[in-house]
């Protein structure tokens, strides 16, 4: 049985009661189709797993299933360094937003062969 828990809602900009669903979708940019690939119920009290742990496990399973994305797109919540390294370890690239207080060392990024663009650079 899935229980309700209190979680932050980006839509409500507040903490609300709900089911913590972490999902992985495949999206075709040409046909604008989205297909669910995997999902997990986030309930750290019952399984001890964080949302980031679920994220990493779903990516590993997608790789095992032969999914070959052009890019992994995610919101800033999943943009931890460990998650970005996990995506890179599968040979995939990522697209995300970073919080404005996030510090990116361009020299280290270049040394690690992280190809990145700052948003305003995309439009110039």
DSSP file (Angstrom, degrees, kcal/mol; ACC not computed):
  #  RESIDUE AA STRUCTURE BP1 BP2  ACC     N-H-->O    O-->H-N    N-H-->O    O-->H-N    TCO  KAPPA ALPHA  PHI   PSI    X-CA   Y-CA   Z-CA
    1    1 A X              0   0    0      0, 0.0     2,-0.4     0, 0.0     0, 0.0   0.000 360.0 360.0 360.0 133.1    0.0    0.0    0.0
    2    2 A X        -     0   0    0     17,-0.0     2,-0.3     0, 0.0    17,-0.0  -0.753 360.0-154.3 -90.4 131.9    1.3    3.4   -0.9
    3    3 A X        -     0   0    0     -2,-0.4     2,-0.2     1,-0.0    15,-0.1  -0.750  18.2-108.5-106.3 155.5    1.0    6.1    1.7
    4    4 A X        -     0   0    0     -2,-0.3     2,-0.3    15,-0.1    15,-0.2  -0.484  37.8-178.7 -74.3 148.5    0.7    9.8    1.3
    5    5 A X  E     -A   18   0A   0     13,-2.5    13,-2.3    -2,-0.2     2,-0.5  -0.950  32.5 -99.8-141.7 164.0    3.7   11.9    2.4
    6    6 A X  E     +A   17   0A   0     -2,-0.3     2,-0.3    11,-0.2    11,-0.2  -0.744  49.8 163.2 -89.1 130.5    4.4   15.6    2.5
    7    7 A X  E     -A   16   0A   0      9,-2.9     9,-3.2    -2,-0.5     2,-0.3  -0.969  42.3 -97.7-144.7 157.0    6.5   16.8   -0.4
    8    8 A X  E     -A   15   0A   0     -2,-0.3     2,-0.5     7,-0.3     7,-0.3  -0.602  34.7-153.6 -76.3 134.4    7.5   20.1   -2.1
    9    9 A X  E  >> -A   14   0A   0      5,-2.8     4,-2.0    -2,-0.3     5,-1.1  -0.947  11.8-160.2-111.1 121.9    5.4   20.8   -5.2
   10   10 A X  T  45S+     0   0    0     -2,-0.5    -1,-0.1     2,-0.2     5,-0.0   0.838  96.1  52.6 -65.3 -32.7    6.9   23.0   -7.8
   11   11 A X  T  45S+     0   0    0      1,-0.2    -1,-0.2    -3,-0.1    -3,-0.0   0.904 119.7  32.6 -68.6 -40.9    3.4   23.7   -9.2
   12   12 A X  T  45S-     0   0    0      2,-0.2    -2,-0.2     4,-0.0    -1,-0.2   0.646  95.2-139.3 -89.2 -16.2    2.1   24.8   -5.8
   13   13 A X  T  <5S+     0   0    0     -4,-2.0     2,-0.3     1,-0.2    -3,-0.2   0.894  75.4  79.4  54.5  41.7    5.4   26.3   -4.5
   14   14 A X  E   <S-A    9   0A   0     -5,-1.1    -5,-2.8    -7,-0.1     2,-0.4  -0.962  93.3 -82.9-162.5 168.5    4.6   24.8   -1.2
   15   15 A X  E     +A    8   0A   0     -2,-0.3     2,-0.3    -7,-0.3    -7,-0.3  -0.734  53.2 172.3 -84.7 130.2    4.7   21.5    0.7
   16   16 A X  E     -A    7   0A   0     -9,-3.2    -9,-2.9    -2,-0.4     2,-0.3  -0.883  36.7-100.3-133.6 163.9    1.6   19.3   -0.1
   17   17 A X  E     +A    6   0A   0     -2,-0.3     2,-0.3   -11,-0.2   -11,-0.2  -0.690  64.9 114.6 -82.6 138.2    0.4   15.8    0.7
   18   18 A X  E     -A    5   0A   0    -13,-2.3   -13,-2.5    -2,-0.3     2,-0.5  -0.985  66.0 -71.5-179.5-177.5    0.9   13.4   -2.2
   19   19 A X        -     0   0    0     -2,-0.3     2,-1.2   -15,-0.2   -15,-0.1  -0.860  43.1-128.3 -98.4 129.7    2.6   10.3   -3.6
   20   20 A X  E     +B   42   0B   0     22,-0.5    22,-4.7    -2,-0.5     2,-0.5  -0.656  35.3 179.4 -81.0  97.1    6.3   10.7   -4.4
   21   21 A X  E     -B   41   0B   0     -2,-1.2     2,-0.5    20,-0.2    20,-0.2  -0.884  14.2-171.1-105.6 124.9    6.5    9.5   -7.9
   22   22 A X  E     -B   40   0B   0     18,-2.9    18,-2.7    -2,-0.5     2,-0.3  -0.968  19.1-177.0-109.8 121.9    9.9    9.5   -9.7
   23   23 A X  E     -B   39   0B   0     -2,-0.5     2,-0.5    16,-0.2    16,-0.2  -0.878  24.6-150.4-126.6 157.0    9.5    8.7  -13.4
   24   24 A X  E     -B   38   0B   0     14,-2.9    13,-3.3    -2,-0.3    14,-1.6  -0.989  22.4-174.7-123.9 120.3   11.6    8.2  -16.5
   25   25 A X  E     -B   36   0B   0     -2,-0.5     2,-0.5    11,-0.2    11,-0.2  -0.881  21.4-143.1-116.9 146.5   10.1    9.1  -19.8
   26   26 A X  E     -B   35   0B   0      9,-2.8     9,-3.1    -2,-0.3     2,-0.4  -0.932  24.7-166.6-100.8 132.2   11.3    8.7  -23.4
   27   27 A X  E     -B   34   0B   0     -2,-0.5     2,-0.7     7,-0.2     7,-0.2  -0.983  14.6-150.0-127.3 128.8   10.3   11.6  -25.5
   28   28 A X  E  >> -B   33   0B   0      5,-2.8     4,-1.6    -2,-0.4     5,-0.7  -0.862   4.2-161.5 -95.9 116.8   10.4   11.9  -29.3
   29   29 A X  T  45S+     0   0    0     -2,-0.7    -1,-0.1     1,-0.2     5,-0.0   0.763  87.9  52.2 -70.3 -24.5   11.0   15.5  -30.4
   30   30 A X  T  45S+     0   0    0      1,-0.1    -1,-0.2     3,-0.1    -2,-0.0   0.945 123.5  24.1 -77.0 -49.3    9.7   14.8  -33.9
   31   31 A X  T  45S-     0   0    0      2,-0.1    -2,-0.2     0, 0.0    -1,-0.1   0.529  98.5-130.0 -94.5  -6.6    6.4   13.2  -33.1
   32   32 A X  T  <5 +     0   0    0     -4,-1.6     2,-0.4     1,-0.2    -3,-0.2   0.864  55.6 149.4  57.6  39.7    6.1   14.8  -29.7
   33   33 A X  E   < -B   28   0B   0     -5,-0.7    -5,-2.8     2,-0.0     2,-0.4  -0.827  32.3-161.1-100.6 141.4    5.3   11.4  -28.1
   34   34 A X  E     -B   27   0B   0     -2,-0.4     2,-0.4    -7,-0.2    -7,-0.2  -0.990   6.8-172.3-121.4 131.7    6.3   10.6  -24.5
   35   35 A X  E     -B   26   0B   0     -9,-3.1    -9,-2.8    -2,-0.4     2,-0.2  -0.985  25.9-121.4-126.0 126.0    6.5    7.0  -23.4
   36   36 A X  E     +B   25   0B   0     -2,-0.4   -11,-0.2   -11,-0.2     3,-0.1  -0.466  29.9 175.2 -65.3 131.7    7.0    5.9  -19.8
   37   37 A X  E     -     0   0B   0    -13,-3.3     2,-0.3     1,-0.4   -12,-0.2   0.754  63.6 -17.5-103.0 -38.8   10.1    3.8  -19.4
   38   38 A X  E     -B   24   0B   0    -14,-1.6   -14,-2.9     2,-0.0    -1,-0.4  -0.980  55.7-168.4-162.0 159.9   10.2    3.3  -15.6
   39   39 A X  E     -B   23   0B   0     -2,-0.3     2,-0.3   -16,-0.2   -16,-0.2  -0.985   2.6-164.1-153.4 157.1    8.8    4.8  -12.4
   40   40 A X  E     -B   22   0B   0    -18,-2.7   -18,-2.9    -2,-0.3     2,-0.6  -0.992  22.8-125.4-140.5 147.0    9.5    4.5   -8.7
   41   41 A X  E     -B   21   0B   0     -2,-0.3     2,-0.8   -20,-0.2   -20,-0.2  -0.848  27.3-138.1 -90.6 122.3    7.5    5.4   -5.6
   42   42 A X  E     +B   20   0B   0    -22,-4.7   -22,-0.5    -2,-0.6     2,-0.1  -0.734  46.0 142.2 -84.5 112.1    9.6    7.6   -3.4
   43   43 A X    >>  +     0   0    0     -2,-0.8     4,-1.9     6,-0.2     3,-1.7  -0.589  21.1 179.8-150.0  79.3    9.2    6.5    0.2
   44   44 A X  H 3> S+     0   0    0      1,-0.3     4,-1.9     2,-0.2    -1,-0.1   0.777  78.8  63.8 -57.2 -30.3   12.5    6.7    2.0
   45   45 A X  H 34 S+     0   0    0      1,-0.2    -1,-0.3     2,-0.2    -3,-0.0   0.824 110.9  36.6 -64.9 -30.1   11.0    5.5    5.2
   46   46 A X  H <4 S+     0   0    0     -3,-1.7    -2,-0.2     3,-0.1    -1,-0.2   0.817 135.7  16.0 -94.4 -32.3   10.1    2.1    3.7
   47   47 A X  H  < S-     0   0    0     -4,-1.9    -3,-0.2     2,-0.2    -2,-0.2   0.523  88.0-128.6-120.6  -6.7   13.1    1.5    1.4
   48   48 A X     <  +     0   0    0     -4,-1.9     2,-0.3    -5,-0.4    -4,-0.2   0.539  62.7 134.7  75.0   5.3   15.8    3.9    2.5
   49   49 A X        -     0   0    0     -6,-0.2    -1,-0.2     4,-0.0    -6,-0.2  -0.703  46.3-142.6 -95.9 139.9   16.3    5.2   -1.1
   50   50 A X     >  -     0   0    0     -2,-0.3     4,-2.1    -3,-0.1     5,-0.2  -0.416  31.6-105.6 -85.4 169.3   16.6    8.9   -2.0
   51   51 A X  H  > S+     0   0    0      1,-0.2     4,-2.5     2,-0.2     5,-0.1   0.875 124.2  54.1 -61.8 -36.0   15.1   10.3   -5.2
   52   52 A X  H  > S+     0   0    0      2,-0.2     4,-2.4     1,-0.2    -1,-0.2   0.861 105.4  52.2 -67.7 -35.0   18.7   10.5   -6.6
   53   53 A X  H  > S+     0   0    0      2,-0.2     4,-2.5     1,-0.2    -2,-0.2   0.936 111.0  47.2 -64.3 -45.7   19.2    6.8   -5.8
   54   54 A X  H  X S+     0   0    0     -4,-2.1     4,-2.6     2,-0.2    -2,-0.2   0.924 111.1  52.7 -59.2 -44.3   16.0    5.9   -7.7
   55   55 A X  H  X S+     0   0    0     -4,-2.5     4,-2.1     1,-0.2    -2,-0.2   0.939 111.1  45.4 -56.0 -51.3   17.1    8.2  -10.6
   56   56 A X  H  X S+     0   0    0     -4,-2.4     4,-2.1     1,-0.2    -1,-0.2   0.893 113.3  49.8 -63.0 -41.6   20.5    6.5  -10.9
   57   57 A X  H  X S+     0   0    0     -4,-2.5     4,-2.2     1,-0.2    -1,-0.2   0.889 109.7  51.0 -65.3 -39.3   18.9    3.0  -10.7
   58   58 A X  H  X S+     0   0    0     -4,-2.6     4,-2.4     2,-0.2    -2,-0.2   0.891 109.7  50.3 -66.7 -38.3   16.4    3.8  -13.4
   59   59 A X  H  X S+     0   0    0     -4,-2.1     4,-2.4    -5,-0.2    -2,-0.2   0.924 110.3  49.9 -63.7 -43.8   19.1    5.1  -15.7
   60   60 A X  H  X S+     0   0    0     -4,-2.1     4,-2.2     1,-0.2    -2,-0.2   0.903 112.3  47.3 -61.8 -41.1   21.2    1.9  -15.2
   61   61 A X  H  X S+     0   0    0     -4,-2.2     4,-2.1     2,-0.2    -1,-0.2   0.887 109.6  53.2 -68.3 -38.4   18.1   -0.2  -16.0
   62   62 A X  H  <>S+     0   0    0     -4,-2.4     5,-2.6     2,-0.2     4,-0.4   0.915 109.6  48.9 -61.1 -42.7   17.3    1.9  -19.1
   63   63 A X  H ><5S+     0   0    0     -4,-2.4     3,-1.4     1,-0.2    -2,-0.2   0.922 110.3  50.7 -61.6 -44.6   20.9    1.3  -20.3
   64   64 A X  H 3<5S+     0   0    0     -4,-2.2    -1,-0.2     1,-0.3    -2,-0.2   0.844 107.2  54.6 -61.9 -34.4   20.5   -2.5  -19.6
   65   65 A X  T 3<5S-     0   0    0     -4,-2.1    -1,-0.3    -5,-0.1    -2,-0.2   0.503 122.5-107.1 -78.6  -4.3   17.3   -2.5  -21.6
   66   66 A X  T < 5 +     0   0    0     -3,-1.4     2,-0.2    -4,-0.4    -3,-0.2   0.626  60.4 161.1  90.3  13.6   19.1   -0.9  -24.6
   67   67 A X      < -     0   0    0     -5,-2.6     2,-0.4    -6,-0.2    -1,-0.3  -0.519  17.3-171.6 -68.1 132.1   17.7    2.6  -24.4
   68   68 A X        -     0   0    0     -2,-0.2     2,-0.1     3,-0.0    -1,-0.1  -0.727   7.3-171.2-128.6  82.1   19.9    5.0  -26.3
   69   69 A X        -     0   0    0     -2,-0.4    24,-0.2     1,-0.1     3,-0.2  -0.373  29.4-138.3 -74.1 151.0   18.8    8.6  -25.7
   70   70 A X  S    S-     0   0    0      1,-0.3    23,-0.3    22,-0.1     2,-0.3   0.836  90.5 -12.7 -69.6 -33.0   20.2   11.5  -27.6
   71   71 A X        -     0   0    0     21,-0.1     2,-0.7     2,-0.0    -1,-0.3  -0.972  63.5-122.4-161.5 154.2   20.3   13.3  -24.2
   72   72 A X  E     -c   94   0C   0     21,-2.5    23,-2.7    -2,-0.3     2,-0.4  -0.925  31.6-165.3-101.3 114.8   19.0   12.9  -20.7
   73   73 A X  E     +c   95   0C   0     -2,-0.7     2,-0.3    21,-0.2    23,-0.2  -0.857  18.8 154.4-104.1 136.0   16.9   15.9  -19.8
   74   74 A X  E     -c   96   0C   0     21,-2.0    23,-0.5    -2,-0.4     2,-0.1  -0.965  41.2 -99.1-152.7 164.2   16.0   16.6  -16.2
   75   75 A X    >   -     0   0    0     -2,-0.3     3,-1.8    21,-0.2     4,-0.1  -0.386  47.8 -94.4 -85.5 172.0   15.1   19.4  -13.8
   76   76 A X  G >  S+     0   0    0      1,-0.3     3,-1.9     2,-0.2    23,-0.2   0.732 115.6  75.9 -59.8 -24.9   17.6   21.0  -11.5
   77   77 A X  G 3  S+     0   0    0      1,-0.3    -1,-0.3     2,-0.1     3,-0.2   0.840 101.4  41.6 -55.4 -33.5   16.6   18.7   -8.6
   78   78 A X  G <  S+     0   0    0     -3,-1.8    -1,-0.3     1,-0.2    -2,-0.2   0.212  85.0 102.2 -99.6  13.9   18.6   15.9  -10.3
   79   79 A X    <   +     0   0    0     -3,-1.9    -1,-0.2    18,-0.1    -2,-0.1   0.042  44.9 137.9 -92.1  29.1   21.6   17.9  -11.3
   80   80 A X     >  -     0   0    0     -3,-0.2     4,-2.4     1,-0.1     5,-0.2  -0.340  67.5-113.2 -67.1 156.3   24.0   16.7   -8.6
   81   81 A X  H  > S+     0   0    0      1,-0.2     4,-2.5     2,-0.2     5,-0.2   0.886 117.5  54.9 -59.0 -39.9   27.5   16.0   -9.6
   82   82 A X  H  > S+     0   0    0      1,-0.2     4,-2.1     2,-0.2    -1,-0.2   0.905 109.4  47.1 -61.3 -41.2   27.0   12.3   -8.9
   83   83 A X  H  > S+     0   0    0      2,-0.2     4,-2.4     1,-0.2    -2,-0.2   0.909 111.6  50.1 -67.0 -41.3   23.9   12.1  -11.2
   84   84 A X  H  X S+     0   0    0     -4,-2.4     4,-2.2     1,-0.2    -2,-0.2   0.904 112.1  47.8 -64.5 -39.8   25.8   14.0  -14.0
   85   85 A X  H  X S+     0   0    0     -4,-2.5     4,-2.3    -5,-0.2    -1,-0.2   0.875 109.2  54.7 -66.1 -37.0   28.7   11.5  -13.6
   86   86 A X  H  X S+     0   0    0     -4,-2.1     4,-0.9     2,-0.2    -2,-0.2   0.929 109.2  46.8 -62.1 -45.5   26.3    8.6  -13.7
   87   87 A X  H ><>S+     0   0    0     -4,-2.4     5,-1.7     1,-0.2     3,-1.0   0.932 112.7  49.7 -60.9 -45.9   24.7    9.8  -16.9
   88   88 A X  H ><5S+     0   0    0     -4,-2.2     3,-1.9     1,-0.2    -1,-0.2   0.855 102.2  61.8 -62.5 -35.7   28.2   10.3  -18.4
   89   89 A X  H 3<5S+     0   0    0     -4,-2.3    -1,-0.2     1,-0.3    -2,-0.2   0.754 100.8  54.6 -64.1 -23.3   29.3    6.8  -17.3
   90   90 A X  T <<5S-     0   0    0     -3,-1.0    -1,-0.3    -4,-0.9    -2,-0.2   0.460 122.0-109.4 -86.3  -1.4   26.5    5.4  -19.6
   91   91 A X  T < 5S+     0   0    0     -3,-1.9     2,-0.2     1,-0.3    -3,-0.2   0.671  78.6 127.2  83.1  17.5   28.0    7.4  -22.5
   92   92 A X      < -     0   0    0     -5,-1.7    -1,-0.3   -21,-0.0     2,-0.3  -0.662  53.8-131.9-105.4 160.3   25.0    9.8  -22.6
   93   93 A X        -     0   0    0    -23,-0.3   -21,-2.5    -2,-0.2     2,-0.3  -0.709  21.9-141.1-103.6 162.3   24.9   13.6  -22.5
   94   94 A X  E     -c   72   0C   0     -2,-0.3     2,-0.4   -23,-0.2   -21,-0.2  -0.908  11.6-162.1-128.4 154.4   22.6   15.6  -20.2
   95   95 A X  E     +c   73   0C   0    -23,-2.7   -21,-2.0    -2,-0.3     2,-0.3  -0.994  33.1 133.3-133.1 124.5   20.6   18.7  -20.5
   96   96 A X  E     -c   74   0C   0     -2,-0.4     2,-0.3   -23,-0.2   -21,-0.2  -0.964  50.0-107.6-157.2 170.6   19.4   20.5  -17.3
   97   97 A X        -     0   0    0    -23,-0.5     2,-0.4    -2,-0.3   -18,-0.1  -0.814  30.0-145.7-100.8 151.8   19.1   23.8  -15.6
   98   98 A X        -     0   0    0     -2,-0.3   -22,-0.1     4,-0.1   -21,-0.1  -0.927  25.1-104.2-115.8 144.0   21.4   24.6  -12.7
   99   99 A X    >   -     0   0    0     -2,-0.4     3,-2.3   -23,-0.2    -1,-0.0  -0.336  33.8-115.6 -62.1 148.3   20.4   26.7   -9.7
  100  100 A X  T 3  S+     0   0    0      1,-0.3    -1,-0.1     3,-0.0    -2,-0.0   0.696 114.9  57.5 -65.6 -16.9   21.9   30.2   -9.9
  101  101 A X  T 3  S+     0   0    0      2,-0.1     2,-0.3     0, 0.0    -1,-0.3   0.437  81.0 114.3 -90.0   2.0   24.0   29.5   -6.8
  102  102 A X    <   -     0   0    0     -3,-2.3     2,-0.5     1,-0.0    -4,-0.1  -0.558  60.0-143.9 -74.8 131.0   25.7   26.5   -8.5
  103  103 A X        -     0   0    0     -2,-0.3     2,-0.5     2,-0.0    -2,-0.1  -0.858  13.7-168.5 -99.9 126.1   29.4   27.0   -9.1
  104  104 A X        -     0   0    0     -2,-0.5     2,-1.0     4,-0.0     3,-0.1  -0.965  13.2-148.7-115.8 119.1   30.8   25.5  -12.2
  105  105 A X     >  -     0   0    0     -2,-0.5     4,-2.5     1,-0.2     5,-0.2  -0.773   8.2-164.0 -87.4 105.3   34.6   25.4  -12.6
  106  106 A X  H  > S+     0   0    0     -2,-1.0     4,-2.4     1,-0.2     5,-0.2   0.834  85.8  55.6 -62.0 -33.9   35.1   25.7  -16.3
  107  107 A X  H  > S+     0   0    0      2,-0.2     4,-2.3     1,-0.2    -1,-0.2   0.928 111.4  42.7 -65.7 -44.3   38.7   24.5  -16.1
  108  108 A X  H  > S+     0   0    0      2,-0.2     4,-2.3     1,-0.2    -2,-0.2   0.907 112.5  54.5 -67.6 -40.5   37.8   21.3  -14.4
  109  109 A X  H  <>S+     0   0    0     -4,-2.5     5,-3.2     1,-0.2    -2,-0.2   0.917 110.8  45.7 -59.0 -43.4   34.8   20.8  -16.7
  110  110 A X  H ><5S+     0   0    0     -4,-2.4     3,-1.5     3,-0.2    -1,-0.2   0.923 111.2  52.1 -65.1 -43.4   37.1   21.1  -19.7
  111  111 A X  H 3<5S+     0   0    0     -4,-2.3    -2,-0.2     1,-0.3    -1,-0.2   0.849 111.5  46.9 -62.1 -34.3   39.7   18.7  -18.1
  112  112 A X  T 3<5S-     0   0    0     -4,-2.3    -1,-0.3    -5,-0.1    -2,-0.2   0.368 116.7-116.6 -87.4   5.1   36.9   16.2  -17.5
  113  113 A X  T < 5 +     0   0    0     -3,-1.5     2,-0.7     1,-0.2    -3,-0.2   0.814  55.8 162.1  62.0  33.2   35.7   16.6  -21.1
  114  114 A X      < -     0   0    0     -5,-3.2     2,-0.8    -6,-0.2    -1,-0.2  -0.766  28.2-152.6 -80.4 117.1   32.3   18.0  -20.0
  115  115 A X        +     0   0    0     -2,-0.7     2,-0.3    -3,-0.1    -5,-0.0  -0.832  30.6 160.4 -91.3 114.9   30.9   19.8  -23.0
  116  116 A X        -     0   0    0     -2,-0.8     2,-0.4   -21,-0.0   -21,-0.0  -0.929  28.7-157.0-136.2 158.3   28.6   22.4  -21.7
  117  117 A X        -     0   0    0     -2,-0.3     2,-0.4     5,-0.0    -2,-0.0  -0.998  20.9-129.4-133.0 137.5   27.0   25.6  -22.8
  118  118 A X    >>  -     0   0    0     -2,-0.4     3,-2.1     1,-0.1     4,-0.9  -0.710  33.5-116.0 -80.7 138.7   25.7   28.5  -20.6
  119  119 A X  H >> S+     0   0    0     -2,-0.4     3,-1.2     1,-0.3     4,-0.7   0.842 114.2  52.5 -48.8 -45.8   22.1   29.3  -21.7
  120  120 A X  H 34 S+     0   0    0      1,-0.3     3,-0.4     2,-0.2    -1,-0.3   0.766 103.5  59.9 -66.7 -20.7   22.9   32.8  -22.9
  121  121 A X  H X4 S+     0   0    0     -3,-2.1     3,-0.8     1,-0.2    -1,-0.3   0.750  95.4  63.5 -73.2 -23.6   25.7   31.3  -25.1
  122  122 A X  H << S+     0   0    0     -3,-1.2    -1,-0.2    -4,-0.9    -2,-0.2   0.762 104.6  45.8 -70.0 -24.2   23.1   29.2  -26.9
  123  123 A X  T 3<        0   0    0     -4,-0.7    -1,-0.2    -3,-0.4    -2,-0.2   0.339 360.0 360.0-104.2   6.2   21.4   32.3  -28.3
  124  124 A X    <         0   0    0     -3,-0.8    -1,-0.2    -4,-0.1    -2,-0.1   0.394 360.0 360.0-108.4 360.0   24.5   34.2  -29.4
